[in-house]
């Protein structure tokens, strides 16, 4: 214990006087509210696409739902497209009978659709490794009246071979109009669980997931408190709900780290009316799961986390609970990743029997480097300097086949969207749609559309949109 404490003190002393290092965690301040594991399809988040949380009636379960609004016909379908769910993290899609499920609510939509272009629905697509469609199923909304309350829909899809890709599209046909909400989107084998749809209720924001048991207790994103920016993670457990005294977790997606390296891990926390257990402020991670403890929990991943989850044991940085209410305080510690570690994920967490409210904000995982001798300092930012102006560079190579690199520069933090269009002005794919800090960025496009299908030879436009301007360049794909 003394060795650990001395190391932490040494690191703290060396850290003073150095600038901020590069944070491994994406969306660390939960400012990007787009649903995790989903992508906008032929629309813009904040206009045609959103999350249904304006009234409780527009959410079937939890606190959010997917929302699509169209006031007129469009040149293509508009909706939400999921990430590939087949083998993501702990998923392992197999052959057999798959159940497909979703709930849909409509407000002011077109009625009695004459064809699929006027319909609203949820499309499930099952493909092999080459992207060839094996089978599909669609759950169509009831459009007998303009307003239809929540309807839970289900069907089955039979697959003779295990799919290597599973995509879900929440869509309004190009001729459909009005507003629609989607919730409880799921897909798995009916005889034994092999996979699910990540964030099928739009509960979690970009880069994050959650786990809580209900019973009036919850973890979610809120704007009522924030250490910085506008949002934070709120966790609440009712002291009178004894059946609900279980873990609450809001956790990040895993991010790549280097095995054997040291990392500084931290978060800002504020508490109100929490249980007091006499625990003081810990300045180092420990492996002990303490009932009644509020903490920043993390673990490293021992395998390629894109297709597996294997973890190397929980570690906890506990919050000071000597007083029931505290203001915003920074909790941080250091950890040396195992030599075989591939990634790390962090989580705001209530252990069993925690009560009251806590807010978490500004999560961080920062790589540390040796500074000579036995001291440790944060790794300095790799970028040379902040760009002087917004810029979108010409892609390279150009012409290209099968992929090309697009670079752009941001002089300050901004909402950034980078979108590919064909020469007809139809949206092909959105490469990024998030809040990004000032810096130089590079994205590779693999000449595939939002459905993972290869696009044909031709000229394409790529458009960079920020808070202040819109920049466009041309590129040529030659197959």
C-alpha positions, 0 to 999 in steps of 0.5 A: 500500500505504501508503494502505491501511495508514494507512486501516486504522490510522485505522479501528482507532483510531476503532473503539475506544470504540464499541459493537458494530454490526449484523452483516450475516451470519446465524448468524455463530457457527454456533450454529443447527444446523438444515439450511440451505435446509430448513424443518420441516414439522409437527414440531419440530427436536430432537424429531420432526425432527433430523439423523442424526449419532448413528452413522456408519451413519446417514449415507451420505455426509459427516457428517450426514443428515436424520432424522425420528422418529414414535412414533405416528400424527399428524394430518398428514405430518411432515418437511422441506420445501426452499426453492424450488430452481428459480432460486435463486442459480446454478440455472436449471431448464429443461424436459425430463427431470429425474432425481430421486434420494434415499437412505433408511434406516429403523429400526423403521418400520411395514411393508407400508403399506396406503396413502400415509398409512402410507408414507415417501418423498421428494416432488418438486413442479414448479410454474409461477410461479402455484404451479400444479403442473406435475408431481411424482414420489415416491421411496417407501422400502422398507418390507418390513421394519422396518429397511432399510439405505441404499437409493439410489432414483431416477426421472425426471419429464418437463416440457414447460415450465420450472418456476418453483418446485421443492420437495422434501419428505422425509416420513413419512405421518401413519400412519407410525411409526419413524425414517427417515434421508435423504441424497443428495437431488438433482434435475436435468435428465439431459441437461445440468445446470441445477439441484440441490437445495441442501444435499441431504445436510443437511451445512450449518447454517442460512445456510451452504454448503460445498465440499470434495473428500473424500480424507479432508479436510473442512470441517464444524461441530464442538463440539470448539472454539469462540471463543464459544458451542458451535460453530465451523467446522473445516477439516482437510487431511491432509499425507500426502494429496497428491491432496487438496491442494485448496481447502476452503471453508465459505461463507455465503449472500449477504446484502444490502449497500449499494453504495459503502459501507465494511464491516468484515469479520472472523472469529476463527481458531485453528490447529493443526499447519498449514503454516508459510509465513512469512506474517505477519498481514495487516490488510487484504484483498488480491486475491492467491490465495496457495498454502498460505494460510489465510484469510477470503475474501469477495466482493461480488455484482454482481446480485440474488443471489436468482436469480444469483450474479455475483461481483466478485472474491475478496478475502482476509484471511490468517491468521498462519502464522509458527507452526504452532499459534495460539490464538484470534485476531481477523482483520479488515479493511475494504472499500469495496463497488463502487457496483454491489454488491448483496450479500456472502458470506464464507467460511472457506477453505484455499487449495491446499496448506494442511495441518493444522487450523483453526477459524473462529468469529464471522464478521462484516460490519459497515457503517461510516459517515463520522464527519466528516473522513476517519475512519470509525466503525461504524454504531451499532445502530438499535434504541433499547434492549433490550426489558424482557420477552418480548412478542407483538404483535397483527398488523396489519392485522387482518383482513387480505388478502393479507398481515399483519405480526407483531411480537415482542420478545425481552429476551435471546438465545433459541431462537425459533419463530414458527408459524401454526396453523389453528383445528383446531390443524394447523400451517400454516407456520413463519415462523422457527425459529432463535436470535435476539439480544435485540431487536424483530422483525417478520415478514410472513406472505403467507397461504401455507402451507409449500408456497407455497399460498394458505390459505383465509379463516378464523381462524388462530393465531400462536404464539411459542415461546422457551426460557422461554414460549409466547405465542399470538394470533389473526388473521383472513384475509378473502379 
